[in-house]
Amino acid sequence: MRSFPDTAKVNLRGHLDIGGCDAVDLAKEFGTPLYVMDEATLRERCRRYIKNFHSYYPNSAVVFASKALSTVGASRIIASEGLGFDVASGGELYTVLKAGADPKTVYFHGNNKSPKEIKEALELGIGRFVVDNEWELANLDKITRETGLRAHILFRINPGIEAHTHEFIQTGKIDSKFGIAQDQLDSMVQLVGKMKLVDLVGLHAHIGSQIFDIKPFVAEVELLLGLITKYDLAEINIGGGLGIAYLPQHNPPSIEHFAREIGQALKDKTMAKLVLEPGRSIVGTAGVTLYTIGGTKYIPGIRKYIFIDGGMSDNPRPILYDAVYDAVLGNKPEAAPEEEVRVAGRFCESGDILIKQIKLPKVEVGDILAVACTGAYNYSMASNYNRVGRPAMVMVNEGDASVVVKRESYEDLILNDTL
């Protein structure tokens, strides 16, 4: 069960078991759809990053990309393992601080931070602003002068490196809303040099997400190394983007291989601090989403549809990115596959297809569909389309299941409505 959490197995009842908890029992107790996060897998990924990067390049810091999964419960676990946080909004910042994160370990990203968010982050004493453009730099200068608070910044540059991934998650291309063009960097460095309370400490780049090839990361490191040497800076931030195995046949590089290659690219060439911002590769495989199968529809000569009680509202990635997922029937994960089906959601869009094609055992109404690798960008991107409440999330560990996000009620849906 390669795409599932490390603790996933088939228990004595013949059911899928995650973190010592029977998936069928979880569905009965907490309802479906249900986000299930495995604490052991989450902690193991954090520890693997810390151990390997400190081994291959000791002056390194691992910073979790909150956009992948931003909840107080998950953030508290991640902070307890010694990671910092990459945030991209005031809301993500509020969440990680509520979880007990040290503000000095926070890197504030975003191509359009509001003046309010900048001021709040300054007052909270965050470690770094990752500055995306000249407009933001001017806002930082103005707000630091008004408050008397100092800002430590990195410039996010556009590296011009294209990784082999979906077009929408390639962020290092020349034509991108993110980052400062390299031919504008001299003028940006000169601008910040005239500012009294804004200190440039390093450079950041991010080449994209769900990347299986290490070579673009090495090229990114070499580019940043040359630039921080040119400008006499002390910090390199390479962003995130390491891929995971959404399907059993996917073969992403290991965290150790990633750390070794990056460490070798820097070793004996610099004393600079290395920062990286993994997200998906920490939380992705720790997550499973459980659905209850409702009706089915057979179109002769074409296909069979099975309908689940969730879909694009709780996981918009298939409709956005053509994302692919593996799944099993949680109540009979070892049953022999018998039929090829299309897994369709409940929402009012013809594109609401969770899995276009998968071979499953004979499907019956009431079966529990367990979809793997849903820890990243599922809850984070969830919506209330069709006025459907977002699912609950439970953290499982050694046979215990704790609710870390409550299921939204009808009252929650109208909480901010006014007449």
QUIVENWO-V428231 format. One record per pair of residues at least 6 apart in sequence whose C-alpha atoms are under 6 Angstrom apart, sorted by the first residue. I is the first residue (numbers start at 1). J is the second residue. Records with the same first field share a line. If there is no record, write none. Layout:
BEGIN
I: J, J
END
This chain:
BEGIN
2: 248
3: 245, 246, 248, 372
4: 285, 372
5: 285, 286
6: 41
7: 18, 19
8: 17, 18
9: 16, 17
10: 16, 17
11: 17
15: 330, 331, 332
16: 23, 330
17: 23
19: 38, 396, 397, 398, 399
20: 398, 399
21: 399
32: 291
33: 290, 291, 310, 391
34: 289, 290, 391, 392, 393
35: 289, 393
36: 287, 288, 289, 393, 394
37: 286, 287, 395
38: 286, 395, 396
39: 396, 397
41: 286
42: 283, 286
45: 282
52: 256, 259
53: 259
56: 260, 263
57: 263
59: 273
60: 273, 274, 275
61: 275
62: 83, 275, 276
63: 83, 84, 85, 86, 276, 277
64: 85, 86, 277, 278, 279
65: 86, 277, 278, 279
66: 86, 87
68: 279, 280, 376, 377
69: 376, 380
72: 95, 99
73: 404
75: 96, 99
76: 99
79: 101
84: 105, 106
85: 106
86: 106, 107
87: 93, 108, 109
88: 108, 109, 110
90: 117
103: 126
104: 126, 127
105: 127
106: 126, 127
107: 128, 129
108: 129, 130
109: 130
111: 132
128: 152, 153
129: 153
130: 153, 154, 155
131: 155, 156
132: 156, 179
133: 180
150: 197, 198
151: 198
152: 199
153: 200, 201
154: 200, 201, 202, 203
155: 203, 204
156: 179, 203, 204, 205
157: 179, 180, 205
158: 172, 179, 180, 181
159: 172
160: 172, 173, 174
161: 172, 173
162: 173
169: 208, 209
170: 208
171: 207, 208
172: 206, 207
201: 233, 234
202: 233, 234, 235, 236
203: 236
204: 237, 238
205: 238, 239
206: 238, 239
208: 241
209: 241
210: 241, 242, 243
211: 241, 242, 243
212: 243, 252
234: 272
235: 272, 273
236: 274
237: 274, 275, 276
238: 276
239: 276, 277
240: 277, 278
243: 252
244: 252, 281
246: 325, 373
247: 326
280: 376
283: 375, 376
284: 373, 374, 375, 376
285: 373
286: 375
287: 373, 374, 375
288: 371, 372, 373, 374
289: 370, 371
290: 369, 370
291: 308, 368, 369
292: 308, 309, 366, 367, 368
293: 307, 308, 365, 366, 367
294: 307, 308, 365
295: 307
296: 305, 306, 307
297: 304, 305
298: 304
304: 341
305: 341, 342, 343
306: 343
307: 344, 345
308: 345
309: 346
310: 345, 346
311: 345
312: 352
313: 382, 383, 385
314: 382
315: 378
317: 323
326: 371, 372
327: 370, 371, 372
328: 369, 370
329: 368, 369, 370
330: 368, 369, 370
335: 361
336: 361
337: 359, 360, 361
338: 360, 361, 362
339: 359, 360
340: 358, 359
341: 357, 358
342: 355, 356, 357
343: 354, 355
344: 353, 354
345: 352, 353
389: 408
390: 408
391: 407
392: 405, 406, 407
393: 403, 404, 405
394: 401, 402, 403, 404
395: 401, 402
END
